[in-house]
Every structure is written in structure tokens, then in C-alpha cells.
Amino acid sequence: MLNKERPEIPEEKIIQVNNKKKIDFAKKKYKFIYFDLWFHLLTLPFYLICYVIVFLCCIFFSFRVEGLKNRKFLKKQGCITVSNHCHYFDTILVNFVLFPMRVYVSVVQRNFEVPFVRIILRALRAFPIPSGFAGLKMITEPIGEALKRGYHIHILPEGNLVHLSQTIYRFKDGAFYQSYIHQVPVVPMVYVFTRRKLFGKELPKNWIKIKMVMGEPVFPPPKDDSNKLPKQQLKEMSEKIASWMEEQISNNHKN
């Protein structure tokens, strides 16, 4: 399979945040994911309030899901899920669709360094990905523990949010490396937006309909005795999912 050269997200489209409090993951044993009962009991009221808000947002956006039959596979084992990062609510909608299954969402480090925002992210079962390849090593163990427990890890392979974008930007490798290391499938999802019209005239760009298309699981190559990452095979896996996302967006826009 030929790898398509997708564009990097332009610098000007990356949303800037006021990340004042830097996290030094090397200095202390950082807790990436909480599995403790006390944590889930503490955050449950906030989580349920968010579900009510998201339910109302689903009505506003006429939210619907295609390929929901693939949700059944997620009940069998812990998986990695991926999607395009194109709306402020896209990660929350993943949790909404997969409820009551537990999903942990990865976010870029700088978002976890914003005062107050990091508290909200933590309550919504998000965890930071430290910058660089060393960061992938740090999160490998907690991701593995979550998957063993039958929970799911949602990763945004584009890395950054481009609001209302329908372009699939270049994928980072982390989701596919984790899939291979833990030998779990990747379940792809893609968001498709449709502009609303009134009397034939398009409404403002934020007045959209949102559809999520859920795809079939994509399995990583099996491990061998070499202890080497099969980089080419993982790139092909990444390309297969990125191309599938583009195809779903294109087909839905044509229809």
C-alpha cells in the first residue's frame, strides 16, 4: 500500500493555550491514569452532568452514528480507538457513544498544563502524552494496564485540534505503536460535518450536523522474536485507517 503524503497541520491553525504550569514527568512518578474506586466515585457526579450536556448537544447537532454494529467488538476486549480531531466535543462524543464502557482519552501535554482545564480533563478520564519518543515509553505501561482491564484508549493521531476541519492531516505513530506493543486492534471513527441550510441558504459554520462513522477493527501485525518494531507494517496500518477516514468523508459529502 502506498503511503499518501498528507499535510502537517499548519502552525496558524493550532489553537494556542495558556500553559503556565509545566509538568516535569521525569522528576516524579507521574500518575497518568487513575483506576482507583475513590477517583471514579469522586468524579462520577461531574461525569453524569457532562452526559446530560452532551445529550442536549447531540440534539442540537442532530448527531447520529453509522456502523454502530462495530461497537459490539469493543465489548469483547480493550481496544485503541482513533478519530479525526475536528471539534471541541469530538472526544466527549466518543465517551457518549461507548457508554457505559470506560474510555480514557489522550491529550497533548500542553493542554494538561493549563490551570483549571487540567482538572476538567482529569475528571473526564483524559491523560497527557509527554512530548517526544520518551513520552510514548512513559504512557505504555498505564495504557497496557487499562487495556488488560478491558477499558479503551482513545488517541487522536493528528495530534492537534483543527476546528470544523474535514481534512485528514498527517498521523503520528503513537496509536499504532501502542496497538502493536499490546497486541490490540485499532477501531477507527471519523466525524463528518454537514452545513445546515435554511430556505436554501447556508447557516453559520458552527450550525452543523455531525455524524460519526465507526469502522471495523484493524489488527496490528503479530509480534516476533526480533523485538523490533515493524515500522513499515505499522505505517501501512496507519495509512489504511487514514484513507478509510478520507473515503468516508468524501462519500458522505457526495451524498
BANU-740758 format. One record per residue (C-alpha): residue in three letters; x, y, z. Coordinates in nm, 2 decimals, always signed. Layout:
BEGIN
<site resn="ala" east="X" north="Y" up="Z"/>
...
END
This chain:
BEGIN
<site resn="met" east="+0.00" north="+0.00" up="+0.00"/>
<site resn="leu" east="+0.14" north="+0.34" up="-0.10"/>
<site resn="asn" east="+0.17" north="+0.60" up="+0.18"/>
<site resn="lys" east="+0.00" north="+0.92" up="+0.09"/>
<site resn="glu" east="+0.18" north="+1.24" up="+0.19"/>
<site resn="arg" east="-0.08" north="+1.41" up="+0.40"/>
<site resn="pro" east="-0.01" north="+1.77" up="+0.51"/>
<site resn="glu" east="+0.10" north="+1.87" up="+0.86"/>
<site resn="ile" east="-0.14" north="+2.09" up="+1.05"/>
<site resn="pro" east="-0.04" north="+2.45" up="+0.97"/>
<site resn="glu" east="+0.10" north="+2.63" up="+1.27"/>
<site resn="glu" east="-0.16" north="+2.91" up="+1.24"/>
<site resn="lys" east="-0.44" north="+2.65" up="+1.28"/>
<site resn="ile" east="-0.31" north="+2.51" up="+1.60"/>
<site resn="ile" east="-0.51" north="+2.65" up="+1.89"/>
<site resn="gln" east="-0.28" north="+2.82" up="+2.14"/>
<site resn="val" east="-0.33" north="+2.77" up="+2.51"/>
<site resn="asn" east="-0.20" north="+2.94" up="+2.82"/>
<site resn="asn" east="+0.00" north="+2.65" up="+2.96"/>
<site resn="lys" east="+0.17" north="+2.82" up="+3.26"/>
<site resn="lys" east="+0.23" north="+2.52" up="+3.48"/>
<site resn="lys" east="+0.48" north="+2.29" up="+3.32"/>
<site resn="ile" east="+0.48" north="+1.92" up="+3.41"/>
<site resn="asp" east="+0.82" north="+1.76" up="+3.46"/>
<site resn="phe" east="+0.74" north="+1.39" up="+3.41"/>
<site resn="ala" east="+1.10" north="+1.29" up="+3.47"/>
<site resn="lys" east="+1.12" north="+1.43" up="+3.82"/>
<site resn="lys" east="+0.84" north="+1.23" up="+3.99"/>
<site resn="lys" east="+0.64" north="+0.92" up="+3.93"/>
<site resn="tyr" east="+0.35" north="+1.08" up="+3.75"/>
<site resn="lys" east="+0.01" north="+0.91" up="+3.77"/>
<site resn="phe" east="-0.12" north="+0.91" up="+3.41"/>
<site resn="ile" east="-0.44" north="+0.70" up="+3.46"/>
<site resn="tyr" east="-0.63" north="+0.65" up="+3.78"/>
<site resn="phe" east="-0.81" north="+0.31" up="+3.82"/>
<site resn="asp" east="-0.89" north="+0.37" up="+4.19"/>
<site resn="leu" east="-1.25" north="+0.34" up="+4.30"/>
<site resn="trp" east="-1.23" north="+0.66" up="+4.50"/>
<site resn="phe" east="-1.14" north="+0.85" up="+4.19"/>
<site resn="his" east="-1.44" north="+0.73" up="+3.99"/>
<site resn="leu" east="-1.68" north="+0.79" up="+4.28"/>
<site resn="leu" east="-1.54" north="+1.14" up="+4.32"/>
<site resn="thr" east="-1.57" north="+1.23" up="+3.95"/>
<site resn="leu" east="-1.90" north="+1.05" up="+3.88"/>
<site resn="pro" east="-2.13" north="+1.35" up="+3.95"/>
<site resn="phe" east="-1.93" north="+1.57" up="+3.72"/>
<site resn="tyr" east="-1.92" north="+1.29" up="+3.46"/>
<site resn="leu" east="-2.30" north="+1.24" up="+3.47"/>
<site resn="ile" east="-2.36" north="+1.62" up="+3.44"/>
<site resn="cys" east="-2.14" north="+1.62" up="+3.13"/>
<site resn="tyr" east="-2.35" north="+1.34" up="+2.98"/>
<site resn="val" east="-2.67" north="+1.54" up="+3.02"/>
<site resn="ile" east="-2.50" north="+1.84" up="+2.85"/>
<site resn="val" east="-2.37" north="+1.61" up="+2.57"/>
<site resn="phe" east="-2.71" north="+1.46" up="+2.52"/>
<site resn="leu" east="-2.85" north="+1.81" up="+2.46"/>
<site resn="cys" east="-2.56" north="+1.89" up="+2.22"/>
<site resn="cys" east="-2.65" north="+1.57" up="+2.03"/>
<site resn="ile" east="-3.00" north="+1.71" up="+1.97"/>
<site resn="phe" east="-2.86" north="+2.04" up="+1.86"/>
<site resn="phe" east="-2.61" north="+1.88" up="+1.62"/>
<site resn="ser" east="-2.86" north="+1.61" up="+1.50"/>
<site resn="phe" east="-2.58" north="+1.37" up="+1.60"/>
<site resn="arg" east="-2.61" north="+1.02" up="+1.46"/>
<site resn="val" east="-2.38" north="+0.72" up="+1.43"/>
<site resn="glu" east="-2.32" north="+0.49" up="+1.13"/>
<site resn="gly" east="-2.16" north="+0.15" up="+1.17"/>
<site resn="leu" east="-2.28" north="+0.11" up="+1.53"/>
<site resn="lys" east="-2.26" north="-0.27" up="+1.49"/>
<site resn="asn" east="-1.89" north="-0.24" up="+1.53"/>
<site resn="arg" east="-1.95" north="-0.13" up="+1.88"/>
<site resn="lys" east="-2.01" north="-0.49" up="+1.97"/>
<site resn="phe" east="-1.65" north="-0.58" up="+1.91"/>
<site resn="leu" east="-1.54" north="-0.32" up="+2.18"/>
<site resn="lys" east="-1.74" north="-0.52" up="+2.44"/>
<site resn="lys" east="-1.51" north="-0.82" up="+2.39"/>
<site resn="gln" east="-1.17" north="-0.67" up="+2.48"/>
<site resn="gly" east="-0.98" north="-0.35" up="+2.55"/>
<site resn="cys" east="-0.91" north="-0.16" up="+2.22"/>
<site resn="ile" east="-0.75" north="+0.15" up="+2.10"/>
<site resn="thr" east="-0.99" north="+0.38" up="+1.92"/>
<site resn="val" east="-0.89" north="+0.67" up="+1.69"/>
<site resn="ser" east="-1.07" north="+0.96" up="+1.52"/>
<site resn="asn" east="-1.00" north="+1.28" up="+1.34"/>
<site resn="his" east="-0.97" north="+1.58" up="+1.58"/>
<site resn="cys" east="-1.21" north="+1.84" up="+1.44"/>
<site resn="his" east="-1.45" north="+1.96" up="+1.71"/>
<site resn="tyr" east="-1.43" north="+2.07" up="+2.07"/>
<site resn="phe" east="-1.68" north="+1.78" up="+2.16"/>
<site resn="asp" east="-1.53" north="+1.50" up="+1.95"/>
<site resn="thr" east="-1.36" north="+1.32" up="+2.24"/>
<site resn="ile" east="-1.67" north="+1.36" up="+2.46"/>
<site resn="leu" east="-1.89" north="+1.21" up="+2.19"/>
<site resn="val" east="-1.67" north="+0.90" up="+2.18"/>
<site resn="asn" east="-1.74" north="+0.85" up="+2.55"/>
<site resn="phe" east="-2.11" north="+0.92" up="+2.49"/>
<site resn="val" east="-2.13" north="+0.66" up="+2.21"/>
<site resn="leu" east="-1.94" north="+0.39" up="+2.40"/>
<site resn="phe" east="-2.11" north="+0.44" up="+2.74"/>
<site resn="pro" east="-2.11" north="+0.25" up="+2.98"/>
<site resn="met" east="-1.78" north="+0.12" up="+2.85"/>
<site resn="arg" east="-1.49" north="+0.31" up="+3.01"/>
<site resn="val" east="-1.27" north="+0.52" up="+2.77"/>
<site resn="tyr" east="-0.95" north="+0.70" up="+2.86"/>
<site resn="val" east="-0.86" north="+0.99" up="+2.62"/>
<site resn="ser" east="-0.51" north="+1.10" up="+2.54"/>
<site resn="val" east="-0.44" north="+1.48" up="+2.51"/>
<site resn="val" east="-0.13" north="+1.67" up="+2.42"/>
<site resn="gln" east="+0.09" north="+1.77" up="+2.72"/>
<site resn="arg" east="+0.04" north="+2.15" up="+2.69"/>
<site resn="asn" east="-0.34" north="+2.11" up="+2.74"/>
<site resn="phe" east="-0.28" north="+1.94" up="+3.07"/>
<site resn="glu" east="-0.06" north="+2.24" up="+3.18"/>
<site resn="val" east="-0.35" north="+2.49" up="+3.16"/>
<site resn="pro" east="-0.48" north="+2.59" up="+3.51"/>
<site resn="phe" east="-0.83" north="+2.46" up="+3.59"/>
<site resn="val" east="-0.86" north="+2.29" up="+3.24"/>
<site resn="arg" east="-0.64" north="+2.01" up="+3.36"/>
<site resn="ile" east="-0.88" north="+1.94" up="+3.64"/>
<site resn="ile" east="-1.17" north="+1.91" up="+3.40"/>
<site resn="leu" east="-0.96" north="+1.69" up="+3.17"/>
<site resn="arg" east="-0.87" north="+1.46" up="+3.45"/>
<site resn="ala" east="-1.23" north="+1.43" up="+3.56"/>
<site resn="leu" east="-1.32" north="+1.33" up="+3.21"/>
<site resn="arg" east="-1.06" north="+1.05" up="+3.22"/>
<site resn="ala" east="-0.81" north="+1.22" up="+3.00"/>
<site resn="phe" east="-0.44" north="+1.18" up="+3.04"/>
<site resn="pro" east="-0.14" north="+1.37" up="+2.89"/>
<site resn="ile" east="+0.11" north="+1.24" up="+2.64"/>
<site resn="pro" east="+0.45" north="+1.38" up="+2.72"/>
<site resn="ser" east="+0.64" north="+1.52" up="+2.43"/>
<site resn="gly" east="+0.89" north="+1.32" up="+2.23"/>
<site resn="phe" east="+0.95" north="+0.94" up="+2.19"/>
<site resn="ala" east="+1.03" north="+0.92" up="+2.56"/>
<site resn="gly" east="+0.68" north="+1.02" up="+2.63"/>
<site resn="leu" east="+0.55" north="+0.72" up="+2.44"/>
<site resn="lys" east="+0.75" north="+0.49" up="+2.67"/>
<site resn="met" east="+0.61" north="+0.66" up="+2.98"/>
<site resn="ile" east="+0.25" north="+0.60" up="+2.88"/>
<site resn="thr" east="+0.30" north="+0.25" up="+2.75"/>
<site resn="glu" east="+0.26" north="+0.08" up="+3.09"/>
<site resn="pro" east="-0.05" north="+0.26" up="+3.21"/>
<site resn="ile" east="-0.21" north="+0.21" up="+2.86"/>
<site resn="gly" east="-0.13" north="-0.16" up="+2.89"/>
<site resn="glu" east="-0.29" north="-0.18" up="+3.23"/>
<site resn="ala" east="-0.61" north="-0.01" up="+3.11"/>
<site resn="leu" east="-0.63" north="-0.24" up="+2.81"/>
<site resn="lys" east="-0.58" north="-0.55" up="+3.03"/>
<site resn="arg" east="-0.88" north="-0.44" up="+3.24"/>
<site resn="gly" east="-1.09" north="-0.43" up="+2.93"/>
<site resn="tyr" east="-1.10" north="-0.05" up="+2.90"/>
<site resn="his" east="-1.04" north="+0.15" up="+2.59"/>
<site resn="ile" east="-0.78" north="+0.42" up="+2.50"/>
<site resn="his" east="-0.89" north="+0.69" up="+2.26"/>
<site resn="ile" east="-0.60" north="+0.85" up="+2.07"/>
<site resn="leu" east="-0.61" north="+1.14" up="+1.82"/>
<site resn="pro" east="-0.34" north="+1.06" up="+1.57"/>
<site resn="glu" east="-0.34" north="+1.40" up="+1.41"/>
<site resn="gly" east="-0.23" north="+1.54" up="+1.74"/>
<site resn="asn" east="-0.39" north="+1.88" up="+1.74"/>
<site resn="leu" east="-0.75" north="+2.01" up="+1.70"/>
<site resn="val" east="-0.84" north="+2.19" up="+1.38"/>
<site resn="his" east="-1.20" north="+2.30" up="+1.45"/>
<site resn="leu" east="-1.45" north="+2.20" up="+1.19"/>
<site resn="ser" east="-1.19" north="+2.06" up="+0.96"/>
<site resn="gln" east="-1.27" north="+1.78" up="+0.71"/>
<site resn="thr" east="-0.91" north="+1.73" up="+0.61"/>
<site resn="ile" east="-0.72" north="+1.43" up="+0.74"/>
<site resn="tyr" east="-0.38" north="+1.56" up="+0.84"/>
<site resn="arg" east="-0.06" north="+1.35" up="+0.88"/>
<site resn="phe" east="-0.09" north="+1.09" up="+1.15"/>
<site resn="lys" east="+0.16" north="+1.05" up="+1.44"/>
<site resn="asp" east="+0.27" north="+0.69" up="+1.51"/>
<site resn="gly" east="+0.18" north="+0.66" up="+1.88"/>
<site resn="ala" east="-0.16" north="+0.49" up="+1.84"/>
<site resn="phe" east="-0.02" north="+0.22" up="+1.61"/>
<site resn="tyr" east="+0.29" north="+0.16" up="+1.82"/>
<site resn="gln" east="+0.07" north="+0.10" up="+2.12"/>
<site resn="ser" east="-0.16" north="-0.13" up="+1.92"/>
<site resn="tyr" east="+0.14" north="-0.34" up="+1.83"/>
<site resn="ile" east="+0.31" north="-0.34" up="+2.17"/>
<site resn="his" east="-0.01" north="-0.45" up="+2.34"/>
<site resn="gln" east="-0.14" north="-0.66" up="+2.05"/>
<site resn="val" east="-0.49" north="-0.50" up="+2.05"/>
<site resn="pro" east="-0.68" north="-0.38" up="+1.75"/>
<site resn="val" east="-0.75" north="-0.02" up="+1.65"/>
<site resn="val" east="-1.11" north="+0.07" up="+1.60"/>
<site resn="pro" east="-1.14" north="+0.38" up="+1.37"/>
<site resn="met" east="-1.40" north="+0.65" up="+1.39"/>
<site resn="val" east="-1.45" north="+0.96" up="+1.17"/>
<site resn="tyr" east="-1.66" north="+1.27" up="+1.21"/>
<site resn="val" east="-1.84" north="+1.40" up="+0.91"/>
<site resn="phe" east="-1.99" north="+1.75" up="+0.92"/>
<site resn="thr" east="-2.28" north="+1.89" up="+0.71"/>
<site resn="arg" east="-2.37" north="+2.26" up="+0.69"/>
<site resn="arg" east="-2.73" north="+2.33" up="+0.77"/>
<site resn="lys" east="-2.94" north="+2.53" up="+0.53"/>
<site resn="leu" east="-3.25" north="+2.75" up="+0.58"/>
<site resn="phe" east="-3.45" north="+2.84" up="+0.27"/>
<site resn="gly" east="-3.16" north="+2.72" up="+0.06"/>
<site resn="lys" east="-2.91" north="+2.95" up="+0.23"/>
<site resn="glu" east="-2.62" north="+2.80" up="+0.44"/>
<site resn="leu" east="-2.64" north="+2.89" up="+0.81"/>
<site resn="pro" east="-2.33" north="+3.00" up="+1.01"/>
<site resn="lys" east="-2.04" north="+2.74" up="+1.01"/>
<site resn="asn" east="-2.09" north="+2.63" up="+1.37"/>
<site resn="trp" east="-2.46" north="+2.53" up="+1.29"/>
<site resn="ile" east="-2.37" north="+2.19" up="+1.16"/>
<site resn="lys" east="-2.50" north="+1.83" up="+1.17"/>
<site resn="ile" east="-2.25" north="+1.58" up="+1.30"/>
<site resn="lys" east="-2.23" north="+1.22" up="+1.20"/>
<site resn="met" east="-1.98" north="+0.96" up="+1.34"/>
<site resn="val" east="-1.89" north="+0.67" up="+1.12"/>
<site resn="met" east="-1.75" north="+0.37" up="+1.32"/>
<site resn="gly" east="-1.53" north="+0.13" up="+1.12"/>
<site resn="glu" east="-1.43" north="-0.23" up="+1.16"/>
<site resn="pro" east="-1.13" north="-0.31" up="+1.39"/>
<site resn="val" east="-0.79" north="-0.31" up="+1.22"/>
<site resn="phe" east="-0.54" north="-0.56" up="+1.37"/>
<site resn="pro" east="-0.17" north="-0.50" up="+1.42"/>
<site resn="pro" east="+0.10" north="-0.73" up="+1.28"/>
<site resn="pro" east="+0.18" north="-1.02" up="+1.52"/>
<site resn="lys" east="+0.49" north="-0.99" up="+1.74"/>
<site resn="asp" east="+0.80" north="-1.19" up="+1.65"/>
<site resn="asp" east="+1.13" north="-1.27" up="+1.84"/>
<site resn="ser" east="+1.32" north="-0.98" up="+1.69"/>
<site resn="asn" east="+1.19" north="-0.72" up="+1.94"/>
<site resn="lys" east="+1.19" north="-0.47" up="+1.66"/>
<site resn="leu" east="+0.90" north="-0.25" up="+1.57"/>
<site resn="pro" east="+0.77" north="-0.34" up="+1.22"/>
<site resn="lys" east="+0.77" north="+0.02" up="+1.12"/>
<site resn="gln" east="+0.66" north="-0.03" up="+0.76"/>
<site resn="gln" east="+0.37" north="-0.25" up="+0.85"/>
<site resn="leu" east="+0.25" north="+0.00" up="+1.11"/>
<site resn="lys" east="+0.28" north="+0.28" up="+0.86"/>
<site resn="glu" east="+0.06" north="+0.07" up="+0.63"/>
<site resn="met" east="-0.19" north="+0.02" up="+0.91"/>
<site resn="ser" east="-0.19" north="+0.39" up="+0.97"/>
<site resn="glu" east="-0.24" north="+0.46" up="+0.60"/>
<site resn="lys" east="-0.53" north="+0.22" up="+0.58"/>
<site resn="ile" east="-0.71" north="+0.40" up="+0.86"/>
<site resn="ala" east="-0.63" north="+0.75" up="+0.73"/>
<site resn="ser" east="-0.75" north="+0.65" up="+0.38"/>
<site resn="trp" east="-1.07" north="+0.50" up="+0.52"/>
<site resn="met" east="-1.14" north="+0.83" up="+0.71"/>
<site resn="glu" east="-1.09" north="+1.03" up="+0.39"/>
<site resn="glu" east="-1.32" north="+0.79" up="+0.19"/>
<site resn="gln" east="-1.60" north="+0.82" up="+0.45"/>
<site resn="ile" east="-1.58" north="+1.20" up="+0.45"/>
<site resn="ser" east="-1.57" north="+1.21" up="+0.07"/>
<site resn="asn" east="-1.86" north="+0.96" up="+0.02"/>
<site resn="asn" east="-2.08" north="+1.13" up="+0.28"/>
<site resn="his" east="-2.02" north="+1.48" up="+0.13"/>
<site resn="lys" east="-2.11" north="+1.35" up="-0.22"/>
<site resn="asn" east="-2.44" north="+1.20" up="-0.08"/>
END
